[in-house]
């Protein structure tokens, strides 16, 4: 179990995760601006334990993906990707015991050329 916290500590979540699995960054328009390193877990393995009322939702473009931020400090904590809404993308920078600058094998997800944007 890992504990996720936003910067100001108003939001906390428990993540049922043993190993990080695939570690990724995304080059879509919002992720490149966030600069976060993420991993994905099943929605049932992600549980907000504190501060649900402090979370704000941002949607854009197709309005399918849900991007969540702290209302107070502005930190991106997690999201549900449009390619797989049954998963939660977790900002690994919000887990104190993980130093994202020491992570190896960070895959770049090509969200800029998302397959759902193709006609």
KOLVEX-348184 format. One record per atom (N, C-alpha, C): residue number from 1; residue in three letters; atom name; z, y, x. Coordinates in Angstrom, 1 decimal, padded with zeros to 4 digits. Each point is the difference from the previous one (the first is absolute). Example, Ala and Ser with C-alpha at 12.3 -4.5 7.8 and 13.67 -1.06 7.14 Angstrom:
seq->1&type->ala&atom->N&up->007.8&north->-005.7&east->013.2
seq->1&type->ala&atom->CA&up->000.0&north->001.2&east->-000.9
seq->1&type->ala&atom->C&up->000.0&north->001.2&east->000.9
seq->2&type->ser&atom->N&up->-000.7&north->001.1&east->-000.4
seq->2&type->ser&atom->CA&up->000.0&north->001.1&east->000.9
seq->2&type->ser&atom->C&up->000.8&north->001.1&east->-000.8
This chain:
seq->1&type->unk&atom->N&up->000.0&north->-001.2&east->000.8
seq->1&type->unk&atom->CA&up->000.0&north->001.2&east->-000.8
seq->1&type->unk&atom->C&up->000.0&north->001.2&east->000.9
seq->2&type->unk&atom->N&up->-000.9&north->001.0&east->-000.3
seq->2&type->unk&atom->CA&up->000.0&north->001.2&east->000.7
seq->2&type->unk&atom->C&up->000.3&north->001.2&east->-001.0
seq->3&type->unk&atom->N&up->000.6&north->001.1&east->000.6
seq->3&type->unk&atom->CA&up->000.3&north->001.1&east->-000.8
seq->3&type->unk&atom->C&up->-000.9&north->001.2&east->000.3
seq->4&type->unk&atom->N&up->-000.7&north->000.5&east->-001.0
seq->4&type->unk&atom->CA&up->-000.9&north->001.1&east->000.2
seq->4&type->unk&atom->C&up->000.7&north->001.2&east->-000.5
seq->5&type->unk&atom->N&up->-000.1&north->001.2&east->000.7
seq->5&type->unk&atom->CA&up->000.6&north->001.2&east->-000.4
seq->5&type->unk&atom->C&up->-000.9&north->001.2&east->000.3
seq->6&type->unk&atom->N&up->-000.1&north->000.9&east->-000.9
seq->6&type->unk&atom->CA&up->-000.7&north->001.2&east->000.3
seq->6&type->unk&atom->C&up->000.8&north->000.8&east->001.0
seq->7&type->unk&atom->N&up->-000.6&north->001.2&east->000.4
seq->7&type->unk&atom->CA&up->000.7&north->000.8&east->001.1
seq->7&type->unk&atom->C&up->001.4&north->000.5&east->-000.5
seq->8&type->unk&atom->N&up->000.1&north->000.5&east->-001.2
seq->8&type->unk&atom->CA&up->001.2&north->000.6&east->-000.4
seq->8&type->unk&atom->C&up->001.0&north->-001.0&east->-000.6
seq->9&type->unk&atom->N&up->-000.4&north->-001.2&east->-000.2
seq->9&type->unk&atom->CA&up->000.9&north->-001.1&east->-000.4
seq->9&type->unk&atom->C&up->000.1&north->-000.1&east->-001.5
seq->10&type->unk&atom->N&up->-000.7&north->000.8&east->-000.8
seq->10&type->unk&atom->CA&up->000.2&north->000.0&east->-001.4
seq->10&type->unk&atom->C&up->-000.7&north->-001.2&east->-000.7
seq->11&type->unk&atom->N&up->-001.0&north->-000.6&east->000.8
seq->11&type->unk&atom->CA&up->-000.7&north->-001.2&east->-000.5
seq->11&type->unk&atom->C&up->000.3&north->-001.2&east->000.9
seq->12&type->unk&atom->N&up->000.4&north->-001.1&east->-000.5
seq->12&type->unk&atom->CA&up->000.2&north->-001.2&east->000.7
seq->12&type->unk&atom->C&up->-000.6&north->-001.2&east->-000.7
seq->13&type->unk&atom->N&up->-000.6&north->-000.9&east->000.7
seq->13&type->unk&atom->CA&up->-000.6&north->-001.2&east->-000.6
seq->13&type->unk&atom->C&up->000.3&north->-001.2&east->000.9
seq->14&type->unk&atom->N&up->000.2&north->-001.2&east->-000.6
seq->14&type->unk&atom->CA&up->000.2&north->-001.2&east->000.7
seq->14&type->unk&atom->C&up->-001.4&north->-000.7&east->000.0
seq->15&type->unk&atom->N&up->-000.3&north->-000.5&east->001.2
seq->15&type->unk&atom->CA&up->-001.3&north->-000.7&east->000.1
seq->15&type->unk&atom->C&up->000.3&north->-001.4&east->000.5
seq->16&type->unk&atom->N&up->-000.4&north->-001.0&east->-000.8
seq->16&type->unk&atom->CA&up->000.2&north->-001.4&east->000.3
seq->16&type->unk&atom->C&up->-001.2&north->-000.4&east->000.9
seq->17&type->unk&atom->N&up->000.3&north->000.1&east->001.3
seq->17&type->unk&atom->CA&up->-001.1&north->-000.3&east->001.0
seq->17&type->unk&atom->C&up->000.7&north->-000.6&east->001.2
seq->18&type->unk&atom->N&up->-000.6&north->-001.1&east->000.5
seq->18&type->unk&atom->CA&up->000.5&north->-000.7&east->001.2
seq->18&type->unk&atom->C&up->-000.8&north->000.5&east->001.2
seq->19&type->unk&atom->N&up->-001.3&north->000.0&east->-000.1
seq->19&type->unk&atom->CA&up->-000.8&north->000.5&east->001.1
seq->19&type->unk&atom->C&up->-001.0&north->001.0&east->-000.6
seq->20&type->unk&atom->N&up->-000.5&north->000.9&east->000.9
seq->20&type->unk&atom->CA&up->-000.8&north->001.1&east->-000.5
seq->20&type->unk&atom->C&up->-001.4&north->-000.4&east->-000.5
seq->21&type->unk&atom->N&up->-000.5&north->-001.2&east->000.4
seq->21&type->unk&atom->CA&up->-001.3&north->-000.4&east->-000.4
seq->21&type->unk&atom->C&up->-001.0&north->001.0&east->000.6
seq->22&type->unk&atom->N&up->-001.0&north->000.4&east->-000.8
seq->22&type->unk&atom->CA&up->-001.1&north->000.9&east->000.4
seq->22&type->unk&atom->C&up->000.6&north->001.4&east->000.0
seq->23&type->unk&atom->N&up->-000.2&north->000.7&east->001.1
seq->23&type->unk&atom->CA&up->000.5&north->001.3&east->000.2
seq->23&type->unk&atom->C&up->-001.3&north->000.9&east->000.0
seq->24&type->unk&atom->N&up->000.0&north->001.1&east->-000.8
seq->24&type->unk&atom->CA&up->-001.3&north->000.7&east->000.0
seq->24&type->unk&atom->C&up->000.2&north->001.5&east->-000.2
seq->25&type->unk&atom->N&up->-001.0&north->000.7&east->000.3
seq->25&type->unk&atom->CA&up->-000.2&north->001.4&east->-000.3
seq->25&type->unk&atom->C&up->-001.3&north->000.0&east->-000.8
seq->26&type->unk&atom->N&up->-000.2&north->001.1&east->-000.8
seq->26&type->unk&atom->CA&up->-001.2&north->000.1&east->-000.8
seq->26&type->unk&atom->C&up->-000.6&north->001.4&east->000.3
seq->27&type->unk&atom->N&up->-001.4&north->000.0&east->-000.1
seq->27&type->unk&atom->CA&up->-000.7&north->001.2&east->000.3
seq->27&type->unk&atom->C&up->-000.5&north->000.7&east->-001.3
seq->28&type->unk&atom->N&up->000.6&north->-000.4&east->-001.2
seq->28&type->unk&atom->CA&up->-000.4&north->000.7&east->-001.2
seq->28&type->unk&atom->C&up->000.5&north->001.5&east->000.1
seq->29&type->unk&atom->N&up->-000.5&north->000.8&east->-000.9
seq->29&type->unk&atom->CA&up->000.3&north->001.4&east->000.0
seq->29&type->unk&atom->C&up->001.5&north->000.3&east->000.0
seq->30&type->unk&atom->N&up->000.8&north->-000.7&east->-000.7
seq->30&type->unk&atom->CA&up->001.5&north->000.3&east->-000.1
seq->30&type->unk&atom->C&up->000.7&north->-000.7&east->001.2
seq->31&type->unk&atom->N&up->-000.3&north->-001.2&east->000.3
seq->31&type->unk&atom->CA&up->000.7&north->-000.7&east->001.1
seq->31&type->unk&atom->C&up->-000.3&north->000.6&east->001.3
seq->32&type->unk&atom->N&up->-001.2&north->000.5&east->000.3
seq->32&type->unk&atom->CA&up->-000.2&north->000.6&east->001.3
seq->32&type->unk&atom->C&up->000.9&north->001.3&east->000.1
seq->33&type->unk&atom->N&up->000.3&north->000.7&east->-001.1
seq->33&type->unk&atom->CA&up->000.8&north->001.1&east->000.0
seq->33&type->unk&atom->C&up->001.5&north->-000.3&east->000.1
seq->34&type->unk&atom->N&up->000.4&north->-001.2&east->-000.6
seq->34&type->unk&atom->CA&up->001.4&north->-000.4&east->000.1
seq->34&type->unk&atom->C&up->000.3&north->-000.6&east->001.4
seq->35&type->unk&atom->N&up->-001.0&north->-000.7&east->000.6
seq->35&type->unk&atom->CA&up->000.2&north->-000.5&east->001.3
seq->35&type->unk&atom->C&up->000.9&north->-001.2&east->000.1
seq->36&type->unk&atom->N&up->000.3&north->-000.6&east->-001.1
seq->36&type->unk&atom->CA&up->001.0&north->-001.0&east->000.0
seq->36&type->unk&atom->C&up->-000.5&north->-001.4&east->000.4
seq->37&type->unk&atom->N&up->000.9&north->-000.8&east->000.6
seq->37&type->unk&atom->CA&up->-000.3&north->-001.4&east->000.3
seq->37&type->unk&atom->C&up->000.7&north->-000.8&east->-001.0
seq->38&type->unk&atom->N&up->-000.7&north->-000.9&east->-000.6
seq->38&type->unk&atom->CA&up->000.5&north->-000.7&east->-001.2
seq->38&type->unk&atom->C&up->-000.1&north->-001.5&east->000.1
seq->39&type->unk&atom->N&up->000.7&north->-000.7&east->-000.9
seq->39&type->unk&atom->CA&up->-000.2&north->-001.4&east->-000.2
seq->39&type->unk&atom->C&up->000.0&north->-000.2&east->-001.6
seq->40&type->unk&atom->N&up->-000.5&north->-001.1&east->-000.4
seq->40&type->unk&atom->CA&up->000.0&north->-000.3&east->-001.5
seq->40&type->unk&atom->C&up->000.9&north->-001.1&east->-000.3
seq->41&type->unk&atom->N&up->000.7&north->000.1&east->-001.1
seq->41&type->unk&atom->CA&up->000.9&north->-001.0&east->-000.6
seq->41&type->unk&atom->C&up->-000.4&north->-000.1&east->-001.4
seq->42&type->unk&atom->N&up->000.4&north->-001.2&east->-000.6
seq->42&type->unk&atom->CA&up->-000.2&north->-000.2&east->-001.5
seq->42&type->unk&atom->C&up->000.9&north->001.0&east->-000.7
seq->43&type->unk&atom->N&up->-000.4&north->000.5&east->-001.1
seq->43&type->unk&atom->CA&up->000.8&north->001.0&east->-000.8
seq->43&type->unk&atom->C&up->001.4&north->-000.6&east->-000.3
seq->44&type->unk&atom->N&up->000.2&north->-001.2&east->-000.2
seq->44&type->unk&atom->CA&up->001.3&north->-000.6&east->-000.3
seq->44&type->unk&atom->C&up->000.9&north->-000.1&east->001.2
seq->45&type->unk&atom->N&up->-000.6&north->000.3&east->001.2
seq->45&type->unk&atom->CA&up->000.8&north->000.0&east->001.3
seq->45&type->unk&atom->C&up->000.4&north->001.4&east->000.4
seq->46&type->unk&atom->N&up->-000.3&north->001.0&east->-000.9
seq->46&type->unk&atom->CA&up->000.3&north->001.4&east->000.3
seq->46&type->unk&atom->C&up->000.9&north->000.5&east->-001.2
seq->47&type->unk&atom->N&up->001.2&north->000.5&east->000.3
seq->47&type->unk&atom->CA&up->000.9&north->000.4&east->-001.1
seq->47&type->unk&atom->C&up->000.7&north->001.3&east->000.4
seq->48&type->unk&atom->N&up->-000.3&north->001.1&east->-000.8
seq->48&type->unk&atom->CA&up->000.7&north->001.2&east->000.2
seq->48&type->unk&atom->C&up->001.4&north->-000.1&east->-000.4
seq->49&type->unk&atom->N&up->000.9&north->000.3&east->000.9
seq->49&type->unk&atom->CA&up->001.5&north->-000.2&east->-000.3
seq->49&type->unk&atom->C&up->000.7&north->001.3&east->-000.2
seq->50&type->unk&atom->N&up->-000.7&north->001.1&east->000.4
seq->50&type->unk&atom->CA&up->000.7&north->001.3&east->-000.1
seq->50&type->unk&atom->C&up->-001.1&north->001.1&east->-000.1
seq->51&type->unk&atom->N&up->000.2&north->000.9&east->-000.9
seq->51&type->unk&atom->CA&up->-000.9&north->001.2&east->-000.1
seq->51&type->unk&atom->C&up->-001.3&north->-000.1&east->-000.7
seq->52&type->unk&atom->N&up->-000.1&north->-000.9&east->-001.0
seq->52&type->unk&atom->CA&up->-001.2&north->-000.1&east->-000.8
seq->52&type->unk&atom->C&up->-000.4&north->001.3&east->-000.6
seq->53&type->unk&atom->N&up->001.0&north->000.8&east->-000.4
seq->53&type->unk&atom->CA&up->-000.3&north->001.3&east->-000.5
seq->53&type->unk&atom->C&up->-000.4&north->001.1&east->001.0
seq->54&type->unk&atom->N&up->000.0&north->-000.4&east->001.3
seq->54&type->unk&atom->CA&up->-000.4&north->000.9&east->001.1
seq->54&type->unk&atom->C&up->-001.4&north->-000.3&east->000.5
seq->55&type->unk&atom->N&up->-000.6&north->-001.0&east->-000.7
seq->55&type->unk&atom->CA&up->-001.4&north->-000.4&east->000.4
seq->55&type->unk&atom->C&up->-001.0&north->000.7&east->-000.8
seq->56&type->unk&atom->N&up->-001.0&north->000.5&east->000.7
seq->56&type->unk&atom->CA&up->-001.1&north->000.7&east->-000.7
seq->56&type->unk&atom->C&up->-001.3&north->-000.8&east->000.2
seq->57&type->unk&atom->N&up->-000.9&north->-000.1&east->-001.0
seq->57&type->unk&atom->CA&up->-001.2&north->-000.8&east->000.1
seq->57&type->unk&atom->C&up->-001.2&north->000.9&east->000.2
seq->58&type->unk&atom->N&up->-000.9&north->-000.4&east->000.9
seq->58&type->unk&atom->CA&up->-001.2&north->000.7&east->000.2
seq->58&type->unk&atom->C&up->-001.2&north->-000.9&east->-000.2
seq->59&type->unk&atom->N&up->-001.0&north->000.4&east->-000.9
seq->59&type->unk&atom->CA&up->-001.2&north->-000.8&east->-000.2
seq->59&type->unk&atom->C&up->-001.2&north->000.9&east->000.2
seq->60&type->unk&atom->N&up->-001.1&north->-000.5&east->000.5
seq->60&type->unk&atom->CA&up->-001.2&north->000.8&east->000.1
seq->60&type->unk&atom->C&up->-001.2&north->-000.9&east->-000.1
seq->61&type->unk&atom->N&up->-001.2&north->000.5&east->000.0
seq->61&type->unk&atom->CA&up->-001.2&north->-000.7&east->000.0
seq->61&type->unk&atom->C&up->-000.1&north->-000.9&east->-001.3
seq->62&type->unk&atom->N&up->000.1&north->-001.3&east->000.2
seq->62&type->unk&atom->CA&up->-000.1&north->-001.0&east->-001.1
seq->62&type->unk&atom->C&up->001.3&north->-000.1&east->-000.8
seq->63&type->unk&atom->N&up->001.1&north->000.6&east->000.5
seq->63&type->unk&atom->CA&up->001.3&north->000.0&east->-000.7
seq->63&type->unk&atom->C&up->000.5&north->-001.5&east->-000.2
seq->64&type->unk&atom->N&up->-000.4&north->-000.9&east->000.9
seq->64&type->unk&atom->CA&up->000.5&north->-001.3&east->000.0
seq->64&type->unk&atom->C&up->001.2&north->-000.2&east->000.9
seq->65&type->unk&atom->N&up->-000.2&north->000.5&east->001.3
seq->65&type->unk&atom->CA&up->001.1&north->-000.2&east->001.0
seq->65&type->unk&atom->C&up->001.1&north->001.0&east->-000.4
seq->66&type->unk&atom->N&up->001.2&north->-000.5&east->000.3
seq->66&type->unk&atom->CA&up->001.2&north->000.8&east->-000.2
seq->66&type->unk&atom->C&up->000.6&north->000.3&east->001.4
seq->67&type->unk&atom->N&up->000.2&north->001.3&east->000.3
seq->67&type->unk&atom->CA&up->000.6&north->000.4&east->001.3
seq->67&type->unk&atom->C&up->001.3&north->000.7&east->-000.4
seq->68&type->unk&atom->N&up->001.1&north->-000.5&east->000.6
seq->68&type->unk&atom->CA&up->001.3&north->000.5&east->-000.3
seq->68&type->unk&atom->C&up->000.6&north->000.8&east->001.2
seq->69&type->unk&atom->N&up->000.7&north->001.1&east->-000.3
seq->69&type->unk&atom->CA&up->000.6&north->000.9&east->000.9
seq->69&type->unk&atom->C&up->001.3&north->000.4&east->-000.5
seq->70&type->unk&atom->N&up->000.9&north->000.4&east->001.0
seq->70&type->unk&atom->CA&up->001.3&north->000.6&east->-000.4
seq->70&type->unk&atom->C&up->-000.2&north->001.5&east->-000.4
seq->71&type->unk&atom->N&up->000.6&north->000.3&east->-001.2
seq->71&type->unk&atom->CA&up->-000.1&north->001.4&east->-000.5
seq->71&type->unk&atom->C&up->000.7&north->001.0&east->000.9
seq->72&type->unk&atom->N&up->001.0&north->-000.5&east->000.8
seq->72&type->unk&atom->CA&up->000.8&north->001.0&east->000.8
seq->72&type->unk&atom->C&up->-000.6&north->000.2&east->001.4
seq->73&type->unk&atom->N&up->-000.2&north->-001.1&east->000.7
seq->73&type->unk&atom->CA&up->-000.5&north->000.1&east->001.4
seq->73&type->unk&atom->C&up->-001.5&north->-000.2&east->000.2
seq->74&type->unk&atom->N&up->-000.7&north->-000.5&east->-001.1
seq->74&type->unk&atom->CA&up->-001.4&north->-000.1&east->000.1
seq->74&type->unk&atom->C&up->-000.6&north->-001.2&east->000.7
seq->75&type->unk&atom->N&up->000.9&north->-000.9&east->000.4
seq->75&type->unk&atom->CA&up->-000.4&north->-001.2&east->000.8
seq->75&type->unk&atom->C&up->-000.7&north->-001.0&east->-000.9
seq->76&type->unk&atom->N&up->-001.1&north->-000.5&east->000.4
seq->76&type->unk&atom->CA&up->-000.7&north->-001.1&east->-000.7
seq->76&type->unk&atom->C&up->000.8&north->-001.3&east->000.3
seq->77&type->unk&atom->N&up->000.4&north->-000.6&east->-001.0
seq->77&type->unk&atom->CA&up->000.8&north->-001.3&east->000.1
seq->77&type->unk&atom->C&up->-000.8&north->-001.2&east->-000.2
seq->78&type->unk&atom->N&up->-000.8&north->000.0&east->-001.1
seq->78&type->unk&atom->CA&up->-000.8&north->-001.2&east->-000.3
seq->78&type->unk&atom->C&up->-001.1&north->000.3&east->-000.9
seq->79&type->unk&atom->N&up->-000.9&north->-001.0&east->-000.3
seq->79&type->unk&atom->CA&up->-001.1&north->000.2&east->-000.9
seq->79&type->unk&atom->C&up->-000.4&north->-001.4&east->-000.5
seq->80&type->unk&atom->N&up->-000.8&north->000.1&east->-001.1
seq->80&type->unk&atom->CA&up->-000.6&north->-001.2&east->-000.6
seq->80&type->unk&atom->C&up->-001.5&north->000.2&east->000.2
seq->81&type->unk&atom->N&up->-000.7&north->-000.7&east->000.9
seq->81&type->unk&atom->CA&up->-001.4&north->000.2&east->000.2
seq->81&type->unk&atom->C&up->-000.9&north->-000.4&east->-001.2
seq->82&type->unk&atom->N&up->-001.1&north->000.7&east->-000.1
seq->82&type->unk&atom->CA&up->-000.9&north->-000.3&east->-001.1
seq->82&type->unk&atom->C&up->-000.7&north->-001.3&east->000.2
seq->83&type->unk&atom->N&up->-000.2&north->-000.4&east->001.3
seq->83&type->unk&atom->CA&up->-000.6&north->-001.3&east->000.2
seq->83&type->unk&atom->C&up->000.9&north->-001.2&east->-000.3
seq->84&type->unk&atom->N&up->001.3&north->000.2&east->-000.1
seq->84&type->unk&atom->CA&up->000.9&north->-001.0&east->-000.4
seq->84&type->unk&atom->C&up->001.3&north->000.6&east->-000.6
seq->85&type->unk&atom->N&up->000.0&north->000.4&east->-001.2
seq->85&type->unk&atom->CA&up->001.2&north->000.7&east->-000.6
seq->85&type->unk&atom->C&up->001.2&north->-000.9&east->-000.1
seq->86&type->unk&atom->N&up->-000.2&north->-001.3&east->000.2
seq->86&type->unk&atom->CA&up->001.2&north->-001.0&east->000.0
seq->86&type->unk&atom->C&up->000.8&north->000.1&east->001.3
seq->87&type->unk&atom->N&up->-000.5&north->000.8&east->000.9
seq->87&type->unk&atom->CA&up->000.7&north->000.1&east->001.3
seq->87&type->unk&atom->C&up->000.6&north->001.4&east->000.2
seq->88&type->unk&atom->N&up->000.9&north->000.1&east->000.8
seq->88&type->unk&atom->CA&up->000.6&north->001.3&east->000.4
seq->88&type->unk&atom->C&up->-000.2&north->000.2&east->001.5
seq->89&type->unk&atom->N&up->-000.6&north->001.1&east->000.3
seq->89&type->unk&atom->CA&up->-000.2&north->000.5&east->001.4
seq->89&type->unk&atom->C&up->001.3&north->000.7&east->000.4
seq->90&type->unk&atom->N&up->000.6&north->-000.4&east->001.1
seq->90&type->unk&atom->CA&up->001.3&north->000.5&east->000.4
seq->90&type->unk&atom->C&up->-000.2&north->000.9&east->001.3
seq->91&type->unk&atom->N&up->000.5&north->001.2&east->000.0
seq->91&type->unk&atom->CA&up->000.0&north->000.8&east->001.2
seq->91&type->unk&atom->C&up->001.0&north->-000.5&east->001.0
seq->92&type->unk&atom->N&up->-000.5&north->-000.6&east->001.0
seq->92&type->unk&atom->CA&up->000.9&north->-000.6&east->001.0
seq->92&type->unk&atom->C&up->000.9&north->001.0&east->000.7
seq->93&type->unk&atom->N&up->-000.5&north->001.2&east->000.0
seq->93&type->unk&atom->CA&up->000.8&north->001.1&east->000.7
seq->93&type->unk&atom->C&up->001.3&north->000.3&east->-000.8
seq->94&type->unk&atom->N&up->000.1&north->-000.5&east->-001.2
seq->94&type->unk&atom->CA&up->001.2&north->000.2&east->-000.8
seq->94&type->unk&atom->C&up->001.0&north->-001.0&east->000.1
seq->95&type->unk&atom->N&up->-000.2&north->-001.0&east->000.9
seq->95&type->unk&atom->CA&up->000.9&north->-001.1&east->000.3
seq->95&type->unk&atom->C&up->000.6&north->000.3&east->001.4
seq->96&type->unk&atom->N&up->001.2&north->000.4&east->000.0
seq->96&type->unk&atom->CA&up->000.7&north->000.5&east->001.3
seq->96&type->unk&atom->C&up->-000.1&north->-001.0&east->001.1
seq->97&type->unk&atom->N&up->000.0&north->-001.3&east->-000.2
seq->97&type->unk&atom->CA&up->000.1&north->-001.0&east->001.0
seq->97&type->unk&atom->C&up->-001.4&north->-000.3&east->000.6
seq->98&type->unk&atom->N&up->-001.1&north->000.7&east->-000.5
seq->98&type->unk&atom->CA&up->-001.3&north->-000.2&east->000.5
seq->98&type->unk&atom->C&up->-000.5&north->001.2&east->000.7
seq->99&type->unk&atom->N&up->-000.4&north->-000.1&east->001.2
seq->99&type->unk&atom->CA&up->-000.6&north->001.1&east->000.7
seq->99&type->unk&atom->C&up->-001.5&north->-000.2&east->000.0
seq->100&type->unk&atom->N&up->-000.7&north->000.8&east->-000.9
seq->100&type->unk&atom->CA&up->-001.4&north->-000.1&east->-000.2
seq->100&type->unk&atom->C&up->-000.8&north->000.2&east->001.3
seq->101&type->unk&atom->N&up->000.6&north->000.7&east->000.9
seq->101&type->unk&atom->CA&up->-000.8&north->000.3&east->001.3
seq->101&type->unk&atom->C&up->000.0&north->-001.2&east->000.9
seq->102&type->unk&atom->N&up->000.8&north->-001.0&east->-000.3
seq->102&type->unk&atom->CA&up->000.0&north->-001.2&east->000.8
seq->102&type->unk&atom->C&up->-000.7&north->-001.2&east->-000.6
seq->103&type->unk&atom->N&up->-000.6&north->000.3&east->-001.2
seq->103&type->unk&atom->CA&up->-000.7&north->-001.1&east->-000.7
seq->103&type->unk&atom->C&up->-001.4&north->-000.2&east->000.6
seq->104&type->unk&atom->N&up->-000.3&north->-001.3&east->000.2
seq->104&type->unk&atom->CA&up->-001.4&north->-000.4&east->000.5
seq->104&type->unk&atom->C&up->-000.8&north->-000.5&east->-001.1
seq->105&type->unk&atom->N&up->-001.3&north->-000.2&east->000.2
seq->105&type->unk&atom->CA&up->-000.9&north->-000.6&east->-000.9
seq->105&type->unk&atom->C&up->000.0&north->000.7&east->-001.4
seq->106&type->unk&atom->N&up->-000.1&north->001.4&east->000.1
seq->106&type->unk&atom->CA&up->-000.1&north->000.8&east->-001.3
seq->106&type->unk&atom->C&up->-001.5&north->000.0&east->-000.4
seq->107&type->unk&atom->N&up->-000.3&north->-000.6&east->-001.1
seq->107&type->unk&atom->CA&up->-001.3&north->-000.1&east->-000.5
seq->107&type->unk&atom->C&up->-000.4&north->001.3&east->-000.8
seq->108&type->unk&atom->N&up->-001.2&north->000.5&east->000.2
seq->108&type->unk&atom->CA&up->-000.4&north->001.1&east->-000.8
seq->108&type->unk&atom->C&up->-000.8&north->-000.5&east->-001.2
seq->109&type->unk&atom->N&up->000.5&north->000.4&east->-001.2
seq->109&type->unk&atom->CA&up->-000.6&north->-000.4&east->-001.2
seq->109&type->unk&atom->C&up->-001.0&north->001.1&east->-000.4
seq->110&type->unk&atom->N&up->-001.2&north->-000.4&east->-000.3
seq->110&type->unk&atom->CA&up->-001.1&north->001.0&east->-000.2
seq->110&type->unk&atom->C&up->000.0&north->000.4&east->-001.5
seq->111&type->unk&atom->N&up->001.0&north->000.8&east->-000.4
seq->111&type->unk&atom->CA&up->000.1&north->000.5&east->-001.3
seq->111&type->unk&atom->C&up->-001.0&north->001.2&east->-000.2
seq->112&type->unk&atom->N&up->-000.5&north->000.6&east->001.0
seq->112&type->unk&atom->CA&up->-001.0&north->001.0&east->-000.1
seq->112&type->unk&atom->C&up->-001.3&north->-000.5&east->-000.6
seq->113&type->unk&atom->N&up->-000.3&north->-001.3&east->000.2
seq->113&type->unk&atom->CA&up->-001.2&north->-000.6&east->-000.5
seq->113&type->unk&atom->C&up->000.5&north->-001.1&east->-001.0
seq->114&type->unk&atom->N&up->000.8&north->000.3&east->-000.9
seq->114&type->unk&atom->CA&up->000.6&north->-001.0&east->-000.9
seq->114&type->unk&atom->C&up->-001.0&north->-000.6&east->-000.9
seq->115&type->unk&atom->N&up->000.0&north->-001.4&east->-000.1
seq->115&type->unk&atom->CA&up->-001.0&north->-000.7&east->-000.8
seq->115&type->unk&atom->C&up->-000.1&north->000.4&east->-001.4
seq->116&type->unk&atom->N&up->001.1&north->000.5&east->-000.6
seq->116&type->unk&atom->CA&up->000.0&north->000.4&east->-001.4
seq->116&type->unk&atom->C&up->-000.8&north->001.4&east->-000.2
seq->117&type->unk&atom->N&up->-000.3&north->000.6&east->001.1
seq->117&type->unk&atom->CA&up->-000.7&north->001.3&east->000.0
seq->117&type->unk&atom->C&up->-001.5&north->-000.2&east->000.0
seq->118&type->unk&atom->N&up->-000.4&north->-001.2&east->000.3
seq->118&type->unk&atom->CA&up->-001.5&north->-000.4&east->000.1
seq->118&type->unk&atom->C&up->-000.6&north->-000.2&east->-001.4
seq->119&type->unk&atom->N&up->-001.2&north->000.5&east->-000.1
seq->119&type->unk&atom->CA&up->-000.7&north->-000.2&east->-001.3
seq->119&type->unk&atom->C&up->-000.9&north->-001.1&east->000.1
